[in-house]
Amino acid sequence: MGVIEEQAEKLIHEALAINASDIHVVPNKQEANILFRIRQRLFSKETISLRIYEKMISHFKFLAGMDIGEKRRPQSGSIELCIRNKYISLRISTLPTCHHESMVIRILPQSINSSLATLSLFPRSIQTLYSLALRSSGLIILTGPTGSGKTTTLYALLNAVQQKLHCNIITLEDPIEKKFDARCLQVQVNEKAGITYATGLKAILRHDPDIIMVGEIRDEETAKAAVTASLTGHLVLSTLHTRNTKGAIYRLRDLGVGFEDLEQTLVGVKAQRLVNIKCPYCNGDCSPYCLQLRKYNRLSIYEILHGENLRQVLKEAKGEKAFYHYKTLADLIIKGIALGYIPEDFYGVTYEG
């Protein structure tokens, strides 16, 4: 193994050892800085020469099947590795800058070891979400910004439902971030081969599914296909990028889904954020070593819209008079601060409901 290969492997090992979610390699005129993202914060790891940096980025691009010679346009790729008998997936992204290419490596552990019961700061919301996922048909939307834990929640939820119902779950993802066992069929979106979200959904419906997971609703065709699947007696779970639960309804409307279809299919909408848990030992910011030793550094909070509140919000979206009350993300953050779980200077979530 060459020097660059050893340095690249060491970098991944060190990131895994301190539970980093991302590795950033940021170049400037004279050198490149390596940073680890841990619990929403970037920590400086080391500085390397541009000569080493260029060889390292070429190494990762080669492993990810990217074009080593192309440095003028953004690229993305993925690598699967087995480290210490654990499979991980690395999602590589490069971006040309005014100096050199910048690279970000997202670390995605492949084992689905997150128990649904341990994900939320407030366990009752998990029980509500689980009960919705046990329904035989309908549409459940999970929403939140990138990095809010939607995928972790989705996988843990499907895993829990599978253990309970022993049903046929088929997922359609781009990319497949974690591998289920043989009890769940996972399909990779491949537009070059003609497998888009919309065409893949149509094929899945012919494969006798009980539950369908669509990685993301991105366009009108996919939105309508997901609604059609839920209308034919299947439970469909998918994600959207919106600020809160009400925003998901308006987004589906923008994608051409009618109110009548929403009223017939939509059984629940969940918006989530990851919140930093107050450290009982440190005053202020924790060091990376403290973050590594603590069992829980971040937990999710869930704003869930379902039942009568959901019906009332749909009425409001149609311009009718509506009455509803449910715990918003802002309400839950304030509750967490009051109970001493969340730091008073918490900055990871806006207080907008």
C-alpha positions as CSV (number, residue, x, y, z in Angstrom):
1,M,0.0,0.0,0.0
2,G,1.4,3.4,-1.0
3,V,1.8,6.5,1.3
4,I,-1.3,8.2,-0.1
5,E,-3.5,5.1,0.3
6,E,-2.3,4.7,3.9
7,Q,-3.0,8.4,4.7
8,A,-6.5,8.1,3.1
9,E,-7.3,5.0,5.1
10,K,-6.0,6.5,8.3
11,L,-8.2,9.6,7.7
12,I,-11.3,7.4,7.5
13,H,-10.3,5.4,10.6
14,E,-9.8,8.6,12.6
15,A,-13.2,10.0,11.5
16,L,-15.0,6.8,12.5
17,A,-13.2,6.7,15.8
18,I,-14.7,10.1,16.9
19,N,-18.1,9.6,15.2
20,A,-17.6,12.3,12.6
21,S,-20.4,12.5,10.0
22,D,-18.4,14.3,7.3
23,I,-14.8,15.0,6.3
24,H,-14.1,18.4,4.7
25,V,-11.0,19.0,2.7
26,V,-10.7,22.8,2.0
27,P,-7.9,24.1,-0.2
28,N,-6.3,27.6,-0.2
29,K,-3.4,29.0,-2.1
30,Q,-0.6,27.3,-0.1
31,E,-2.2,24.3,1.6
32,A,-5.3,22.3,2.3
33,N,-7.2,22.1,5.6
34,I,-8.9,18.9,6.8
35,L,-11.9,19.3,9.1
36,F,-14.3,16.8,10.7
37,R,-17.9,17.5,11.3
38,I,-19.1,16.3,14.7
39,R,-22.6,17.2,16.0
40,Q,-23.1,20.0,13.5
41,R,-19.7,21.6,14.3
42,L,-16.6,21.6,12.2
43,F,-13.3,20.7,14.0
44,S,-9.9,21.4,12.4
45,K,-8.0,18.1,12.1
46,E,-4.8,19.0,10.3
47,T,-3.2,20.8,7.4
48,I,-1.6,19.1,4.5
49,S,0.4,20.3,1.5
50,L,-1.2,20.9,-1.8
51,R,0.9,18.1,-3.3
52,I,-0.4,15.5,-0.8
53,Y,-3.9,17.0,-1.1
54,E,-4.0,16.6,-4.9
55,K,-2.9,13.0,-4.7
56,M,-5.4,12.2,-2.0
57,I,-8.4,13.7,-3.9
58,S,-7.3,11.8,-7.0
59,H,-7.2,8.6,-4.9
60,F,-10.7,9.1,-3.6
61,K,-12.1,10.1,-7.0
62,F,-10.6,6.9,-8.6
63,L,-12.1,4.7,-5.9
64,A,-15.5,6.4,-6.4
65,G,-15.5,6.0,-10.2
66,M,-15.2,9.7,-10.8
67,D,-13.2,11.4,-13.6
68,I,-9.8,12.1,-12.2
69,G,-8.8,14.5,-15.0
70,E,-12.0,16.6,-14.7
71,K,-11.5,19.5,-12.2
72,R,-13.7,22.2,-13.7
73,R,-17.1,20.8,-12.8
74,P,-18.7,19.3,-9.7
75,Q,-18.7,15.6,-9.4
76,S,-20.1,13.0,-7.0
77,G,-19.6,9.3,-6.4
78,S,-19.7,6.6,-3.7
79,I,-17.4,4.0,-2.2
80,E,-18.2,1.0,-0.1
81,L,-15.6,-0.2,2.4
82,C,-15.3,-2.8,5.1
83,I,-13.4,-1.4,8.1
84,R,-13.0,-3.5,11.3
85,N,-15.7,-6.0,10.0
86,K,-18.2,-3.1,9.6
87,Y,-19.4,-2.0,6.2
88,I,-19.6,1.8,5.6
89,S,-20.5,3.8,2.5
90,L,-18.6,7.0,1.6
91,R,-20.4,9.6,-0.5
92,I,-17.8,11.7,-2.3
93,S,-18.5,15.3,-3.5
94,T,-16.1,17.6,-5.3
95,L,-16.6,21.3,-6.1
96,P,-14.2,23.5,-8.1
97,T,-13.2,26.7,-6.2
98,C,-11.1,29.7,-6.9
99,H,-8.0,27.9,-5.7
100,H,-8.4,24.1,-6.2
101,E,-11.1,21.5,-5.9
102,S,-12.8,21.1,-2.5
103,M,-13.9,17.7,-1.4
104,V,-16.5,16.5,1.2
105,I,-16.8,12.9,2.3
106,R,-20.1,11.9,3.9
107,I,-19.7,8.8,6.1
108,L,-22.7,6.5,6.0
109,P,-22.5,3.4,8.3
110,Q,-24.4,0.6,6.7
111,S,-25.6,-1.3,9.7
112,I,-29.1,-0.3,10.8
113,N,-28.4,-0.3,14.5
114,S,-30.5,2.7,15.6
115,S,-33.4,1.6,17.7
116,L,-36.6,3.6,17.0
117,A,-37.1,4.0,20.7
118,T,-33.7,5.8,21.2
119,L,-34.0,8.4,18.4
120,S,-36.3,11.0,20.0
121,L,-35.9,13.4,22.9
122,F,-39.6,12.9,23.6
123,P,-40.6,9.2,23.3
124,R,-44.3,9.8,22.9
125,S,-43.8,11.2,19.4
126,I,-42.0,8.0,18.4
127,Q,-45.0,6.0,19.5
128,T,-47.3,8.2,17.5
129,L,-45.1,7.8,14.4
130,Y,-44.9,4.1,14.8
131,S,-48.7,3.7,15.1
132,L,-49.1,5.6,11.9
133,A,-46.6,3.3,10.1
134,L,-48.7,0.2,11.1
135,R,-51.6,1.3,8.9
136,S,-52.4,-0.8,5.9
137,S,-52.5,2.1,3.4
138,G,-52.0,5.8,3.0
139,L,-49.2,8.3,2.6
140,I,-46.8,9.3,5.3
141,I,-44.4,12.3,4.6
142,L,-41.2,12.8,6.5
143,T,-39.7,16.3,6.1
144,G,-36.8,18.4,7.3
145,P,-33.6,19.9,6.0
146,T,-30.5,18.0,4.9
147,G,-28.8,16.5,7.9
148,S,-31.8,16.5,10.2
149,G,-31.9,12.7,10.5
150,K,-34.8,11.9,8.2
151,T,-33.1,8.8,6.7
152,T,-32.1,7.4,10.1
153,T,-35.6,7.7,11.3
154,L,-37.0,6.2,8.1
155,Y,-34.8,3.2,8.2
156,A,-35.4,2.6,11.9
157,L,-39.1,2.9,11.4
158,L,-39.2,0.4,8.5
159,N,-37.0,-2.0,10.5
160,A,-39.4,-1.8,13.5
161,V,-42.5,-2.3,11.3
162,Q,-40.9,-5.2,9.5
163,Q,-40.2,-7.0,12.8
164,K,-43.8,-6.5,13.8
165,L,-45.7,-7.2,10.6
166,H,-43.3,-9.5,8.6
167,C,-44.5,-7.8,5.4
168,N,-43.1,-7.1,2.0
169,I,-41.3,-3.8,2.1
170,I,-39.8,-2.4,-1.1
171,T,-37.7,0.8,-1.2
172,L,-36.8,3.1,-4.1
173,E,-33.7,5.2,-3.3
174,D,-31.1,7.5,-4.8
175,P,-28.7,6.4,-3.6
176,I,-29.2,3.4,-1.3
177,E,-27.7,4.8,1.9
178,K,-27.9,1.7,4.2
179,K,-28.5,-2.0,3.4
180,F,-31.4,-3.9,4.9
181,D,-31.3,-7.6,5.2
182,A,-33.1,-10.0,2.8
183,R,-36.5,-9.2,4.3
184,C,-36.6,-5.9,2.5
185,L,-36.1,-5.3,-1.3
186,Q,-34.1,-2.1,-2.1
187,V,-34.1,-0.7,-5.6
188,Q,-31.5,1.9,-6.8
189,V,-32.7,4.8,-9.0
190,N,-30.7,4.6,-12.2
191,E,-31.8,7.2,-14.8
192,K,-29.4,5.9,-17.4
193,A,-31.1,2.5,-17.2
194,G,-34.5,4.2,-17.3
195,I,-35.3,3.6,-13.6
196,T,-36.5,7.0,-12.3
197,Y,-38.6,7.5,-9.2
198,A,-41.8,7.5,-11.3
199,T,-41.0,4.5,-13.5
200,G,-39.6,2.6,-10.5
201,L,-42.8,3.1,-8.5
202,K,-44.9,1.7,-11.3
203,A,-42.6,-1.4,-11.5
204,I,-42.7,-1.9,-7.7
205,L,-46.6,-1.9,-7.7
206,R,-46.4,-5.1,-9.8
207,H,-44.2,-6.8,-7.2
208,D,-46.8,-7.3,-4.5
209,P,-45.6,-4.8,-2.0
210,D,-47.2,-4.0,1.4
211,I,-45.1,-1.0,2.2
212,I,-43.3,1.2,-0.3
213,M,-40.6,3.7,0.7
214,V,-39.7,6.4,-1.9
215,G,-36.4,8.1,-1.0
216,E,-37.6,11.6,-2.0
217,I,-40.5,13.2,-3.8
218,R,-38.7,15.6,-6.2
219,D,-41.1,16.3,-9.0
220,E,-44.8,16.3,-10.0
221,E,-44.6,12.9,-11.7
222,T,-43.1,11.2,-8.6
223,A,-45.6,13.0,-6.3
224,K,-48.6,11.8,-8.3
225,A,-47.1,8.2,-8.6
226,A,-46.7,8.1,-4.8
227,V,-50.3,9.2,-4.3
228,T,-51.6,6.7,-6.8
229,A,-49.7,3.9,-5.0
230,S,-51.3,4.8,-1.7
231,L,-54.7,5.0,-3.3
232,T,-54.3,1.4,-4.5
233,G,-54.1,0.0,-0.9
234,H,-50.4,0.4,-0.1
235,L,-48.7,2.3,2.6
236,V,-46.2,4.7,1.1
237,L,-43.5,6.6,3.0
238,S,-41.4,9.3,1.5
239,T,-39.5,12.5,2.2
240,L,-39.7,16.1,1.2
241,H,-37.5,19.2,1.9
242,T,-39.8,21.6,3.7
243,R,-39.5,23.7,6.9
244,N,-42.4,22.2,8.8
245,T,-45.4,19.9,8.5
246,K,-47.7,22.5,7.1
247,G,-45.1,23.3,4.4
248,A,-45.2,19.7,3.2
249,I,-48.9,20.1,2.4
250,Y,-48.3,23.2,0.4
251,R,-45.4,21.6,-1.4
252,L,-47.5,18.6,-2.4
253,R,-50.1,21.1,-3.8
254,D,-47.3,22.9,-5.8
255,L,-46.4,19.5,-7.2
256,G,-50.0,19.0,-8.6
257,V,-51.5,16.8,-5.9
258,G,-55.2,17.8,-5.4
259,F,-56.9,18.4,-2.1
260,E,-59.3,15.4,-2.7
261,D,-56.3,13.0,-3.1
262,L,-54.6,14.5,0.0
263,E,-57.7,14.0,2.1
264,Q,-58.0,10.4,0.9
265,T,-54.3,9.4,1.2
266,L,-52.4,11.6,3.7
267,V,-52.4,10.0,7.1
268,G,-49.5,11.9,8.7
269,V,-46.7,14.4,8.2
270,K,-43.6,14.5,10.4
271,A,-41.1,17.4,10.5
272,Q,-37.9,16.8,12.4
273,R,-34.7,18.4,13.6
274,L,-31.6,17.2,15.4
275,V,-31.0,19.0,18.7
276,N,-27.8,19.1,20.7
277,I,-28.1,17.5,24.1
278,K,-26.8,19.5,27.0
279,C,-23.5,18.1,28.3
280,P,-23.6,17.4,32.1
281,Y,-19.8,17.9,32.3
282,C,-18.7,20.7,30.0
283,N,-19.5,24.4,30.4
284,G,-20.1,25.4,26.8
285,D,-18.6,23.6,23.9
286,C,-17.5,20.0,24.2
287,S,-14.2,18.7,22.9
288,P,-14.3,16.0,20.2
289,Y,-13.2,13.5,22.8
290,C,-16.1,14.3,25.1
291,L,-18.5,13.9,22.1
292,Q,-16.9,10.6,21.4
293,L,-17.4,9.3,24.9
294,R,-21.0,10.4,25.4
295,K,-23.7,7.9,24.5
296,Y,-26.1,10.5,23.1
297,N,-24.9,13.8,21.7
298,R,-27.9,14.6,19.6
299,L,-31.5,13.5,19.5
300,S,-34.4,14.2,17.3
301,I,-37.5,16.2,17.9
302,Y,-40.6,15.5,15.9
303,E,-43.5,17.8,14.9
304,I,-46.2,15.4,13.9
305,L,-49.4,16.4,12.1
306,H,-52.1,13.7,12.0
307,G,-55.8,13.0,12.7
308,E,-58.1,15.9,13.3
309,N,-55.3,18.4,13.3
310,L,-54.3,17.3,9.8
311,R,-57.8,17.6,8.6
312,Q,-58.1,21.1,10.0
313,V,-54.8,22.2,8.3
314,L,-56.0,20.8,5.0
315,K,-59.2,22.9,5.5
316,E,-57.0,26.0,6.1
317,A,-55.0,25.2,3.0
318,K,-58.2,25.3,1.0
319,G,-59.0,28.8,2.5
320,E,-61.6,27.6,4.9
321,K,-61.9,28.4,8.6
322,A,-59.9,25.9,10.7
323,F,-59.1,25.2,14.4
324,Y,-56.1,23.1,15.4
325,H,-53.4,22.8,18.0
326,Y,-50.4,20.6,17.9
327,K,-46.8,20.8,19.2
328,T,-44.6,22.6,16.7
329,L,-40.8,22.4,16.5
330,A,-40.6,25.7,18.3
331,D,-42.8,24.4,21.1
332,L,-40.7,21.3,21.5
333,I,-37.4,23.2,21.6
334,I,-38.7,25.5,24.3
335,K,-39.9,22.5,26.3
336,G,-36.5,20.9,25.9
337,I,-34.7,24.0,27.1
338,A,-37.1,24.4,30.1
339,L,-36.5,20.7,31.1
340,G,-32.7,21.3,30.9
341,Y,-32.1,18.9,28.0
342,I,-31.2,21.5,25.4
343,P,-28.7,24.3,25.9
344,E,-30.2,27.7,26.3
345,D,-28.1,29.1,23.5
346,F,-29.2,26.3,21.1
347,Y,-28.6,27.4,17.6
348,G,-29.2,24.3,15.5
349,V,-32.9,25.0,14.8
350,T,-34.8,28.2,14.1
351,Y,-37.7,29.0,16.4
352,E,-40.1,29.4,13.6
353,G,-43.1,27.0,13.8
